[in-house]
């Protein structure tokens, strides 16, 4: 019996500054964030940068920025 191991990459956490200020605006993102490639996402409306955090195995920052911009929301990656 062959027990080959498949390396599974750990998920990455992408962090962005947004211009979202109201919970109703968070709803706009549900259709682009509630997809199989996104493991988990949230927006911290109490943070001055209205931080969007996305946990994913597959998406890049550019994918997220493009999807969010398509909903009329400003989104810029925050560096470490």
Residue frames relative to the residue before (quaternion, step in Angstrom):
aa qw qx qy qz dx dy dz
X 1.0000 0.0000 0.0000 0.0000 0.00 0.00 0.00
X 0.2759 -0.7722 0.5560 0.1360 3.56 -0.82 1.01
X 0.1144 -0.7996 0.5886 0.0327 3.58 -0.70 1.11
X 0.0483 0.8088 -0.5826 0.0644 3.57 0.48 1.15
X 0.3016 -0.7524 0.5591 0.1741 3.53 -1.03 0.77
X 0.2448 -0.7422 0.6095 0.1329 3.49 -1.05 0.85
X 0.3458 -0.7402 0.5396 0.2035 3.54 -0.70 1.08
X 0.1356 -0.7734 0.6166 0.0570 3.53 -0.79 1.06
X 0.3965 -0.7235 0.5142 0.2342 3.52 -0.71 1.09
X 0.4588 -0.6517 0.5119 0.3205 3.56 -0.99 0.74
X 0.5711 -0.5913 0.4242 0.3798 3.58 -1.08 0.55
X 0.3095 -0.7262 0.5770 0.2096 3.53 -1.19 0.50
X 0.2965 -0.7289 0.5892 0.1834 3.53 -1.18 0.59
X 0.1398 -0.7775 0.6117 0.0420 3.54 -0.69 1.17
X 0.1203 -0.8109 0.5725 0.0144 3.57 -0.85 0.99
X 0.0357 -0.8210 0.5671 -0.0548 3.56 -0.84 1.08
X 0.3723 -0.6423 0.6165 0.2623 3.53 -1.32 0.48
X 0.0544 -0.7967 0.6015 0.0245 3.59 -0.99 0.82
X 0.4373 -0.6659 0.5265 0.2969 3.54 -1.35 0.02
X 0.3529 0.7375 -0.4965 0.2916 3.59 1.20 0.47
X 0.0691 -0.8215 0.5655 0.0218 3.58 -0.89 0.92
X 0.7733 0.3147 -0.1506 0.5294 3.58 1.17 -0.51
X 0.5947 -0.5833 0.4139 0.3670 3.61 -1.08 0.65
X 0.6030 0.5646 -0.3654 0.4291 3.61 1.05 -0.63
X 0.6313 0.5285 -0.3263 0.4644 3.58 1.14 -0.63
X 0.5741 0.5756 -0.3759 0.4448 3.58 1.14 -0.60
X 0.6001 0.5861 -0.3450 0.4211 3.58 1.07 -0.77
X 0.5818 0.5979 -0.3657 0.4126 3.60 1.11 -0.71
X 0.7156 0.4786 -0.2543 0.4406 3.56 1.03 -0.79
X 0.4707 0.7099 -0.4396 0.2849 3.59 1.17 -0.36
X 0.6895 0.4939 -0.3080 0.4310 3.61 0.85 -0.86
X 0.7259 0.3992 -0.2614 0.4954 3.62 1.07 -0.53
X 0.6966 0.4551 -0.2742 0.4821 3.61 1.20 -0.36
X 0.6735 0.4663 -0.2981 0.4900 3.60 1.12 -0.53
X 0.3697 0.6917 -0.5122 0.3501 3.53 0.53 1.31
X 0.6741 -0.5287 0.3200 0.4045 3.63 -1.12 0.47
X 0.6418 0.5465 -0.3310 0.4241 3.62 1.06 -0.66
X 0.6795 0.4316 -0.2782 0.5240 3.59 1.23 -0.39
X 0.3114 -0.7603 0.5464 0.1626 3.55 -0.64 1.17
X 0.7740 -0.1203 0.1420 0.6052 3.54 0.95 -0.96
X 0.0438 0.7849 -0.6180 0.0105 3.59 -1.16 0.57
X 0.0698 0.7807 -0.6206 0.0242 3.54 -1.24 0.49
X 0.2503 -0.7322 0.6130 0.1597 3.52 -1.34 0.36
X 0.2578 -0.7570 0.5855 0.1329 3.56 -0.89 1.00
X 0.1986 -0.8176 0.5333 0.0870 3.58 -0.12 1.30
X 0.6170 0.5487 -0.3492 0.4431 3.61 1.23 -0.29
X 0.5932 0.5613 -0.3630 0.4486 3.60 1.22 -0.37
X 0.5633 -0.6256 0.4182 0.3414 3.60 -1.02 0.75
X 0.7080 0.4296 -0.2546 0.4993 3.61 1.17 -0.53
X 0.3339 -0.7600 0.4933 0.2600 3.60 1.33 0.06
X 0.0104 0.8879 -0.4580 0.0408 3.50 0.95 1.11
X 0.1867 -0.7304 0.6518 0.0825 3.51 -1.05 1.01
X 0.0722 -0.7751 0.6273 0.0221 3.58 -0.83 1.05
X 0.0602 -0.7908 0.6090 -0.0095 3.53 -0.90 1.02
X 0.1608 -0.7593 0.6253 0.0807 3.57 -0.83 1.04
X 0.1418 0.8022 -0.5545 0.1698 3.57 -0.63 1.16
X 0.3752 -0.6806 0.5749 0.2557 3.55 -1.32 0.39
X 0.8136 0.3556 -0.1114 0.4464 3.55 1.02 -0.83
X 0.6925 0.5119 -0.3027 0.4083 3.60 0.94 -0.73
X 0.3189 -0.7074 0.5943 0.2116 3.52 -1.25 0.56
X 0.6900 -0.4496 0.3551 0.4423 3.56 -1.28 0.18
X 0.6512 0.5296 -0.3186 0.4403 3.58 0.98 -0.83
X 0.6007 0.5470 -0.3571 0.4610 3.60 1.07 -0.69
X 0.6886 0.4852 -0.2826 0.4589 3.57 0.85 -1.02
X 0.6534 0.5193 -0.3170 0.4504 3.59 0.86 -0.95
X 0.6646 0.5039 -0.3006 0.4626 3.59 0.93 -0.88
X 0.6700 0.5015 -0.3014 0.4570 3.59 0.89 -0.91
X 0.6750 0.4880 -0.2884 0.4723 3.58 0.94 -0.91
X 0.6373 0.5233 -0.3230 0.4645 3.59 0.98 -0.84
X 0.6160 0.5640 -0.3309 0.4392 3.57 1.11 -0.67
X 0.6783 0.4388 -0.2726 0.5225 3.56 1.29 -0.34
X 0.5773 -0.6285 0.3543 0.3825 3.58 1.29 0.24
X 0.5561 0.5917 -0.3860 0.4379 3.57 1.24 0.44
X 0.3974 -0.6856 0.5546 0.2538 3.57 -0.98 0.89
X 0.0385 0.7891 -0.6076 0.0818 3.55 -0.95 0.95
X 0.0646 0.7836 -0.6137 0.0720 3.59 -0.82 1.02
X 0.5024 -0.6745 0.4508 0.2990 3.56 -0.90 0.93
X 0.2689 -0.7213 0.6157 0.1679 3.55 -1.09 0.81
X 0.3382 -0.7400 0.5468 0.1974 3.56 -0.86 0.96
X 0.6698 -0.5077 0.3653 0.4002 3.58 -1.25 0.44
